[in-house]
Amino acid sequence: MIRCERVRTAAAVALCLGCAAVAVGINWQALAARELLVSQKGRAFQPNEVALARGDTLVILNDDGELLHHAFIRAERMNFDSGEQEPGTSVRIRFTQGGTFTVNCAIHPRMRLAVTVR
């Protein structure tokens, strides 16, 4: 009898927590999202290939001395344009769609970053 009561209590607590999360609008997927840092250095993205989950954010840091960079994506399902990036600054790109994307630098055309979003 005691064991059955504990199970019912645990289930009630779990249900209440779930209802509270819905009531206050907690987005569990957003809580699980992560940020991944990519460097712009040596006129290259380092690393030059990354894999993300939907909802993850790519942080691109210009730590390339005195060089300007300009990160952009032009894709059917996503467009992004950072504008000129001063040394020491970063931009954040949140990926909400699955697929394969290429991040380019408008200033240095050989700079390419392959992004795969699952």
WOLINQUI-V503303 format. One record per backbone hydrogen bond with DSSP energy under -0.5 kcal/mol. NH is the residue of the N-H (numbers start at 0). CO is the residue of the C=O. If there is no record, write none. Layout:
BEGIN
nh=[NH;NH]
co=[CO;CO]
END
This chain:
BEGIN
nh=[4;5;6;7;8;9;10;11;12;13;14;15;16;17;18;19;20;21;22;23;24;25;27;30;31;32;32;35;37;38;39;40;40;43;45;49;51;54;55;56;57;58;58;59;59;60;60;61;62;62;66;68;71;72;74;79;81;84;85;87;88;90;92;94;95;98;100;102;103;103;104;105;105;108;110;111;112;113;114;114;115;116;116;117;117]
co=[0;1;2;3;4;5;6;7;8;9;10;11;12;13;14;15;16;17;18;19;21;20;25;26;27;28;29;56;58;45;60;38;43;40;38;113;115;94;52;33;92;35;56;57;90;37;58;88;39;60;63;84;103;79;77;72;70;68;83;61;85;59;57;55;93;116;114;112;71;101;110;69;103;106;107;109;102;47;100;112;49;98;114;51;115]
END
